[in-house]
Amino acid sequence: MIRLIASVFSNMALAAFFVVGGMAALVRVYGADLPTQEKLRDYQPKMLSRVYSGEGQVIAEFARERRVFVPIDEVPPLLIDAFLSAEDKNFYTHPGVDATGIAKAVVRFAQAKLSGRSARLSGASTITQQVVKNFLVGDDRSVERKIKEAILAVKVETAMSKDKILELYLNDIPFGQRAHGIMAAADNYFGKTLEELTPHEAAYLAALPKGPNNYHPIDDYDAAVRRRNDILREMYENEVIELAAYRTYRELPLETIVGEGRTNFVQRTKPNYFTEEVRRQLIRDVGVRQLYHGGLSVRATVDDELQEIAGRALRRGLEKYDRSRGIWRGAVKTMPVIANGETGFWRELLARVSMPSDIPDWIPAVVLEVGNRSAIVGSLETEEAAAGRSAGQVELTLARERQWIRRTPESRGAPRNMGDILSMGDVVFIKREADGWSLRQIPAVQGAFMAMDPHSGRVFALQGGFSYDSSAFNRATQAQRQPGSSFKPFIYAAALDMGYSPSTVVLDAPIVVGSGRTAWRPKNSSGNFAGPLPLRRGLELSKNLMTVRLAQAVGMDRVGVYAERFGVYENMPGHLAFALGAGETTLYQMVAAYGMFANGGRRVAPTLIDRIQDRQGNTLYSHDPRLCQGCGTDNFSARRQPILFDQRSQIMDPATAYQLVNMLEGVVSQGTASRTVGGLGFPVAGKTGTTNDAKDAWFIGFTANMVAGCFIGFDQPTPMGKGAYGGTLCGPVFREFMKEAMKTRKPGKFRPPQGSGLVTIKIHRDTGERLPDDEEGPHVLVEVYRRGIEAEIASCTTDCLALASDTELFGVYGADLPYILPEGDDTPIGQGSGGDGGGGGSTGTIGLGTGGIY
């Protein structure tokens, strides 16, 4: 008996020796080239980046894998227990490898094989092993990988805490729907935070790591419910939930926010013109990888209220122009089944039609019946019904549509019956009016609007077109268009800096600019000329002939310096046609340039981003470059307040900037914008702009604390017709925006710079002649001058383009100017860009572009 016991113990010891030796050999063989666990310490998960508005609302998310990292101490215990019940209930007691779990997995595998069922060895991996697999050794199915996984799991357990390992696991695992980590999964599947999850929802999330594609809440509903209930049972057996709760939750249906057939993650935010431009700027500043993987927190400059006002004002302006043309271009789409007369399934069919959804108050509808005087359309977004019709069916009448439709694809003239406008199965937009429903169509003309703080460059609103869903091209930042007469203030700024005054008299009369075989004859928009006029009046009335003469005298090289200094152009050519806006720039650049007039001539860079922070909260970028003395102290007092140092460079004399702003106020009160922009009740300055043949219409204006600009034109530059000017098209858009924006803001007054030496003198508005200080009347203008110029008013030399009484009202300039037509270059300037329409013709066979006409 003793020998038997001794033999057993001897064999057991020998076996243990061989097991330990074998394990040591395996560790030596397979552990030699293993990655170190230090990689886990330095792990940086791929996290989504979020963009926040000033109110703290998430307005955009950018990610390849939708993941929000959450520290383990912020994960609710219920969720942790659900995952441990599903994956590794001995997690907090085993050393990285669970011998009991392995034994159970082997038994299950053997039983399956003995019963003739196909099976694979699974369920033996601990959470630590899964972390090692995901981060260090890969997931190929081999014995070698499993050995390496087990070795590393034990090493990791000695180097890291259990909580840290669990934190890595919960934040890395994929849950399907492009959601990675528990925070994104809770948001994607249930639209909830972690704290809001109920036990049966937590159990479903814990089921997904085994196979997200096997437990889809729609496609694999039954399997998903069974797996969820299995985990609920484990949670009950592990005393996480009570028996009554288990019985209650297992009977509940699985309800998620995942739509039927959805293959992508739930889109929590919709892109728009502002957020898409933020994305482009982030890619430029931090790179694609950092944006989509870095977990950035971005604070945008957008003001939600102003963005909404800007979009509404621009859409209204574009729609007003489109309806004024009276052309119905037909349905957005056609549903052929309904066109064949089968209308019974119109709701199901209409639900499948993709239509722009970012146009407020516009509702998609399908034409169900067409009569002579009316049509019946069906919509999914209204419960209203025409007489004798089911819910969602409303009536459109010919009388109402003929109020604006004067031509259709089916008729050369006004529609004679509803069939000239609509056909069965047409998918259209409708809108409720005061007297019923009417048709709507996305305008063919497009435009853009932008509003900005002139002192900081923060962009409050950016609208790049009528509808982002219908066209993502951002016409505020991407469309290169001719600014027309909105460029003229830069010429006047250069002149004022050279010593000209607002009352310097310049000739408004025909002029011919010649070179070689061609000649350019610019014209005023009206075709008439007014003779001698003060600079101010020429800018207010946007006189082209005066502007050309002024640019000739100032020098286009000097004008080019101003255009480049203000960021309108880069390397502007010296062509005289550029004085009338024949070059190309963007609304984004023009609004920023006008902002520098408004802020006293200091350089500002427009931005849509206030601050960028990395996942640790470190600031990577801040738009505000100002230094603050005393901001870090804890002891503030009235005598020792913090001091902010303005680091903006001065690119224009503040006195000149104030003079120019004063002149641009005249454009709004007495000039080309007076009818459509004037009368707002607070100081506004600005300038209209229209190019040849009215292909581009602009208005850019500002108050003391906000600058905004509008552009309208066809994407392929096309004449917009008679009466289409910057003042008539963009002026009302700007006015509507400013009127609404200033309801909750104080517009303020334009104030002269301190110590500028500016004085005010009464002059005659139309002649520039000095008037007595006690003169009154509509002809009297209080003009702003630099101190010391009083004696020179109305007595400027011919170098200043002042005119004697016998000056000939016709002149030829520039016959040998190299910057008008470079030597050896026979191609006329402006060809193909400026056009020659209302701006003038030529003495040769080819017209010369003039840029702006108004």
PyMOL commands that set and color helices and strands:
alter all, ss='L'
color gray80, all
select helices_A, chain A and resi 2-31+38-41+72-74+77-87+99-114+127-137+143-159+162-172+182-190+194-196+199-210+212-214+221-237+243-250+273-286+288-293+304-325+336-339+346-351+398-401+418-420+484-497+535-540+544-554+556-565+576-580+587-598+654-670+692-694+726-741+790-792+798-800
alter helices_A, ss='H'
color red, helices_A
select strands_A, chain A and resi 49-52+58-62+297-300+333-334+363-370+374-378+393-397+426-433+436-440+446-452+459-463+505-508+511-515+518-522+531-534+609-613+619-622+627-629+643-645+685-690+697-702+707-713+758-764+780-786+811-813+840-842
alter strands_A, ss='S'
color yellow, strands_A
deselect
rebuild
show_as cartoon
